[in-house]
């Protein structure tokens, strides 16, 4: 089944469409979160419930309303970036008439793993914001770990796309 999804997403058209939609959505999210300054990123990355609570208190109702408004776009964002990255990886590693290598399939799955962690992060943030009793050291740590691993997986995915892009260009020049 994974190989079939890989084959379906091995389409430059899909990679480009989702890439453009991702960039538009990213600009919208940035325009919202930039009003909160670096605290928005700090809130996502922190492993400390004290830091998390201090940022929420600092923002007050107005800042919290801004932060919450970004979720309208952020839950769609996981689909956009995961499909864009996975499709790019599939396009760059696909060899017509050959089954994908185990590494290609592993790389293909990384953006979707990042997306699942992103949904976990978003869900935990909403729970802790709307139900402050759940703003515990354990939940903040889980959220922070999910966020940090998400960023790592997304970064590795981008590196894989860059590697295969350079490799494919290099192979064309060798011919």
N, C-alpha and C positions, 0 to 999 in steps of 0.2 A: 504494500500500500504506500509506504514512504517513497519508494522508487517511482510510483505512478504520480504522486504529487510533485516530486522532483521534476519529472518529465513535463508535466503541465506548466510548471513555473519556469522552465528553461526557455523563457520567451523574452527577448529584449524589449518588446512592446510592454509587457507586464512590468518589467523592472523600471522602465522609464515612466510609465503612468504612475506607478506607486511612488517612485522617487519624486516626481513633481508634486504629487498630492502631499507627500511627507514634508517637503520643503515649505509648501504653503501652510500646512498645519503647524509646523515648527515655528514659522514666523508669527503665527497667531499666538501660540503658547508663549513664545518669548515676549511678545508685546504685552501680554497679561502679567507674566511673572516678573518682568523687568521692573515693574512698578513697586515690587517688594524688595528689590535689591538682592544682595547675595544671600539673604536669609532664606529665600525659597530653596536654593540649592543646599544650603546648610541644613535646613529642616529635613530634606530628603536623605542626606548622607549621614546624619548623626546617628550614633548608637546610644546616645544619652537621653533618657526621658526628661532630665532636668533641662537640657538644652532645648529639646522639643517644646516643652511647656513654656520656657522663657520666650521663645520665638512667637508662639501663639499669643502669649500675654502682651508682648511688645506690639504685635500687629493690631490687637484689639478687633472689634467687630468689623471695621472697615477693611483692614488688611486681610482678615479671615474671609470676608466676602470675595475679595479679589482672588485669593488662593483657591477657594472653592470653585470659582467661575472657570478656572483653567481645566477642571476635570471634564467639562463638556467636550473639550477637544482632546484631552489626554487619553481617554479610554479608546478613542478611535486611532490615536497615534500608534498604539501598540500594533495594530493591524497594518498600518501604513509602513512603519519602518521594518517590521519583521518580514512582510511580503517583499518589500523592496530589496532588502539585504539577501534574503533567501533566494529570490529570483535572480539577483545578480550573481550569486554564487553558483546557482544552477546553470545560468547562461555561460559563465566563464569556465566551468568544469565539465560541461556536457560534451560528450563525444558521440557523434551520430553512429548508431548501430552498436554501441557498447553500453553495457550496464555501468551505472555510476560506481566509482570506487567507494570503498568504505569510508575513506577520508572525506570524499565529496559529500556523502550523505551525512557524516558527522558535522561537517562545516555547515551544511544546509539546515540542520536542526538548531544550530546555535542561536540564530535570531529569534526563533520561536521560543526557545528556552528563556531568552532575555525578555521576551514579551510576557511570558507567564509570570516571571518575577516582577515585572512592571505592574501587572494587574494585582498581584499580591500586595505590592507596595501601596498602590492607590487605594485598595480596599482597606488595608490597615490604617492608612492615614484618615480615611473617612470615618472609620470606626472610632479612632482615638479622638478625632475632632468633635464628633457628635455625641460621643459617650466618654467623657473625660475620665470616668472611673477605669476605663481600659487603657489609659495612657500610663502603662506600666513599663518598668525597665525591660522586661522580657519582650513585650510587643514592639517597643521602639527598637530594640536590638534586632529582632527578626526583620522588621521593616528596613532598618539601615543595612543589614547584611544583604537582604534581597535587592536593595537599590545598588549597593556597591558591586554585587555579583552581576546584576543586570548590565551595569555600565561596562564591566570587564568583558562580558560576553559580546556586547554590541561592539566594543573596541576591537576585540579579536576578529569579529565578523568583518569589520571594515578593513582590518589588516589583510585578511584572506582575500577580500575583493581586490585590494590594491596589489597584492602579490600576484594573483592570477591575471590581473589586467596587464601588469608589466611583463609577466611571463608570456602571455599571448602576443603582445606587441613584439617582444624579443623574438619569438618563434617566427613571426611574419617576416622580420628583417633577415633572419637566417636563410630563408628560402630563396 
